[in-house]
Amino acid sequence: MITLHYESRFGLARGAVCINGLPHLYAEGYEFNQSLTMVNVRSVARLKSKAGGLAFLALADGSEAVLDVPQEVFAKLTEGTALEVEIIAESRVEKLARARLIGPATGEPRRISPVQSLKDRLLARAAELGEHVESIVDFDVLDAAEDAALNPSEPLPGGGYLSVERTRALIACDVDSAGGEGITTPKAFAKACNERAVSDIGRRLRLSGLAGLIVIDLIGKRHDAGRLHSLLRAGFGPEADKLILGPVGKFGTLEFVRPWGATPLMDTIRSPIRAAHLLLREAVKRAGGAPGRLLTLRAPAAVLDIIRPLLAASHDPLSAIIRLEAAVQHEVVII
């Protein structure tokens, strides 16, 4: 069973896609995001510069992206040329968004793809995981999916633990055999933990947005590589064909590459837009316990600059009772 849990207020939204109760996708931000650096967005851009074997694009909204092209194509590109491109990987910490070349273009830089709501984008991704998606709203499920997207290290069902940690070079995963249930021998339990971890890593990476080189430190050193690869591919579903699988190493590590796509939620944790979203969500909760009372939202100027136009454009009844006040800390005060 595939379910979509979604909420939107003040022009900001968040949503989670679950399969049989487990979160597989989570996204949040503007309900209608105009950014040209989102995955699958097509636009006409200008080739801004070439340096060190890299081609840099100037997009119509003022953002930049790196163009992925073979060297023989790179050599023929001329600065200032108009190109039609599609974003294949969003920006992340210290990394620009990446785009693929569709072909030459004419005219000024502009958007080609229509602007989609966050809900429609989630539904499109959910459709890749199954045929029927049921839309319901459970705020506890949304909160749990958000927590799991920020913290992909969790226990494995039936015992064991899968730790997923991001480093500068790779995503390091460790399988631990703590807390077994129903397994009589350590060897059988270790095998079960490894198989559960390999089966679930695709869901956790999809949910958190983590990608690149993935290294899983399995329990033990002798493994059925064919079995583990099969479980890994099954766990990724339709995304499996994009993976590059490596052999199981002699020290018990399974390595593979997952291409980067959406920005990991953990990369946005200190962004003003996320701070604005969290503050407004807190205001909604506080207003429910004190109906009719005025609310003051205190936050740094960068956060208030995001909230102010959202309130002005919103027909939400809470907009009329919210006041904004510059402060160092984020806080909701009931008056």
BELSUL-V345107 format. One record per helix or strand. SS is the DSSP state (@ for helix, = for strand). FROM is the first residue (numbers start at 1). TO is the last residue. Records with the same first field share a line. If there is no record, write none. Layout:
BEGIN
SS = FROM-TO, FROM-TO
END
This chain:
BEGIN
= = 2-9, 12-19, 22-30, 32-32, 42-51, 54-58, 64-68, 82-89, 92-92, 95-95, 97-104, 110-111, 117-117, 133-136, 154-155, 161-166, 171-176, 212-217, 244-248, 253-258, 295-299, 322-326, 331-334
@ = 71-74, 118-127, 139-150, 186-208, 225-242, 265-268, 272-289, 301-313, 317-321
END
